[in-house]
Amino acid sequence: MKRYIEHPEVRSFDVIVVGGGISGACVAYEAASRGLRVALFEKSDFGGATSAATSKLIHGGLRYLSYFELGLVRESLRERRILEDIAPNFVYPLPFLIPAYPGISSNRWVLKLGMILYDMLSLDKGYTRDRSKKLPHHHSLSREEVVKIAPILDNAKLKGGHVYYDCQSLFPERLTLAFIKSAVACGARVSNYAEVKEFVHGTDGQIAGVVAQDRLTGKSTVVRGSLVINSGGPWAGKLLDAAAGKQSEHGIRMSEGIHILVPPITKDHALVLQTPAKRHFFAIPWRGKSLIGTTDKEYKGNPDEYRVSRASIEEFLTEINATFGKEVVRYKDIIHVYGGLRPLTDTHTESTYSSSRRYEIFDGAEEGMAGLITVEGGKYTTSRNLAESVMKVAEKHLECSLPASRTRLRPLYGSEMKDLDVFMRGAIQNNPDFTAGTITYLVHSYGTDYTRVLDIARETPALASPKNPDGEILAEVVFAIREEMAVTLLDIVTRRTAFATMGLPEDGLLREIASVAAKELKWSQEKSAAELELVQRRLAIPT
């Protein structure tokens, strides 16, 4: 992939997408796959904000049943199956254990009814292309069976429990990137570190394009479009203000969600836990550790200034330990922490936790910004379907009839494999000069593109040796720069490779990675030092 903004040979498009998180990536892919000329601009890196701060799940949203949002749950469950089909190397079944205690909200029979309804709403979960992706129905457990699976639970009042199945996304950052790559394969022009600073207005006052600034060079480019789609996530409100030339009346609410990575407290099952305040969170097995999240607290500041604070972490630790009825996680146990801001459409509920996760599509013409539509809210899981809905609105604006959507049927770029297990076995057998761990990790992360990473490793043997137990290799750094538009060390270690997805890498390894990147990107010593300092600062656990 090449950054379009460096060589903008085309200056006019049918659709300009502003924002390169999962929503923008899906919209760009959906539009390009249906024959529209598409440009996408992202002010930082693709999937670098909200889309990188998930619980690493592709799920139906069981808790939304308690709010009677059956349509949202059904949509999520359908999209879960579609993602299993179109991204088999990223999305995997995972069992979830939900313990039952006294009280109406965690009563075993109330939970049982919820499980039955959840199974009914996921009626098509057995119709996956890859048989290994099929999810079984829920089953109930005795108190003794629950304790055997999760002895860490407070079992004094435990009444039993239930196991149901959802899916885990092994690498959400690369799944978002797969949608970006799929858009590019369909002809979209995309740019990271390209910030939309202004909107172009036509003679009739209609939004007719954008002024995008390359944040690497400072150069600005005027790009015209028949329709501009604002997928700015937490920044959508600021973009609306810029388009209107004043503060827009259309408000967007933001909710902070943080996650902590700690030594394992659960092995094979994710735990669904309810706090004393009746809020839910997960403890999820991930890479041999436990990922605990998420919080849900309103944020009213500037999204550009958001960072996870020690106060937020301590507040969450108190909530976690109160839920278990004992101290199970201490601050010093934390291996890694990350957080992000969710944009919510529901501005009227008292709590962001009870706000709907539905998405909305706002037509700017309602506030005198014809030619601009804004995508708000939604869940990672439903982003592909959101993009289909956006295209229905786009057809009206563009006054055209588009071909039917094919994104629910077509594998994402790099995910063109019918049977992942067969593909994996073949990959290991065909590459005996690499460890099975390295091949397994590369296939999970790069899909069919894993061979291109191996080509780089074979050309430069110094980049071929595994750097950790997961099998990661330095050839990925070169691939990220040459083929995946990575321009910073933070891009490389957090969103293109898994080197820092468990926190700040050991100093020697981080410097090795920086050295490879510096050679490829021709960084000076001063630039290399600045890149190292930024990664160390961003990945440090707040003190």
C-alpha positions, 0 to 999 in steps of 0.5 A: 500500500502507498499513501495516496496523499504523497502522490494525489494523482486523482483529485475527484472522488464519488466518496471521501471517507474521513476516519480510518478506524473500523467504521471508516475502513468498512465504509471505504471497503463497502463503497469501493467494492461496489464500484465507487471511487473512494478516498480515505483520510485518517489523521493518525494511524489506521485503527489507532484509537477506539478500534485498538481499545477493544476487548478483543471480542467479536460478540453478540452483546448478551447484556443488551438482552436486558435492555430488550435490544433484540434487533441489535443482538440479532444483528451482532450475532449475524455479523459475528458469523459473517466475520468468522467466514470472511476473516477466519484467521482472525476470529475464533470461538471462545467459551464464556462462563457466567456464574449464577448467584442469588439475586434477580440479575444473576439468578441461574433461571433468569440467566438460563432464559437469557441463554436460550434466547441468545441461542435462538437469536444466533440461529445461523451460527452453525452455518460457517464455511469452516467447520472449526468455527461452528459455535455450540449451544449453551450448557448449564453447570453445577456449582462444582463444575463452575468451581473446577473451571474458575476456582478464583470465583467467590463460591460462598453463594455460588449456585452454578452457572452457564457456558455460552459461546462467542468469538475472540479477535486475536488481533483487532488492529490487523483485522481493521487493517484487513478491511483497509487492504480490502478497500485498496484492493478494490481501488480505494486511495487511502492515507494515514497521518492525513488530517482533514483540516477544512471542508470545501464548499460548492457554489450552492453551499453544499459540502464538495470536498476536503482539505487534507494536510499530510502530517508528515510533510505539512503539505495540504491537498484539496480533494473533491468528492460528491459525498463526504462521510464523517467516520471520525469516531470520538472526533466526529463532533469536531469534524461536524463543527468544522463543516458547519463553521460553528458548534453543531447542534448534533452532540456526540457522547464519549465513554472511556473504556480501559483494559488491563492485562494481568497474570492468568486468573482464568485458563480456557474460559472467559468469565462474565462478571457482575460488579456490586453496582450491577455493571458487567465486565470480562476476564478473558484468556489472551496469550497466556494472560488474562485481559480484564475489561472494560470500564464505561465512564463518561469522558467530556474532555478533548479526545486528542488529550485522552490518556489512561490515568492511574486514577481510572486504573485504581477505580477499576481495580477496586471494582474488580476486587469487590466483584471477586470478594477478595483481592485478586489483582493488585496494581503491581500485577499489571503487565499492560494497560490500554484505553480508548473512547467510545462515541455513543449516540444516546445522549439522554440516558444517565449512564454511558453503561446503559447507553445504546450501542446502536449506530446512527447515520446523520444527514448533514443537510438537516443543519445546512451541510448537504453533501456530508453524512456522519456515522455515529456510535456502533460496535466493532462487530457490526461495523460491516453492516453499518457500512451497508446501511451507509451505502443505502443513504449514499445511493440517495445522495449520489442519485445512483443505484449501486450493485448489491453488497458482496462484502458478507460473502467475499473473504477479506484481503489475506483471508482467502482460505476455506479451511484454516486448519488445512491451510495452517498444516500446509503452511507449516509443512511447506516451510520447514526452515521456520519454526511451527510457532513462527508460521502459526503466528504469521498465518494468524496475523497475515493470512495468505500474506505470510509468505511475503513476510517469509520472503523478506526473512529469507533474503535477510537471515538476520531478520528470520530468528524468533524473538519471543515464544510466540515466534515473531520475527524482525522481517515483519518490521520491514514488511510493515514499512514497505507494504503496510504504510507504517511510518512510526515505531508505535505503528510497527510495534502496536498495530502491525506486529504483536511485539508490544500488544502485551506491553512495552517490549524488553529494551534490547528487543525494542532497540533492535526493532527501532534499528531495523525501522531506522534503516528502512525509513532512513531515520537519523539518530535524533529521529530514532531516539525520539521514536523510542522515547514516544513508544516508551512513554505511550506504553508505560503503565501510569505511575 
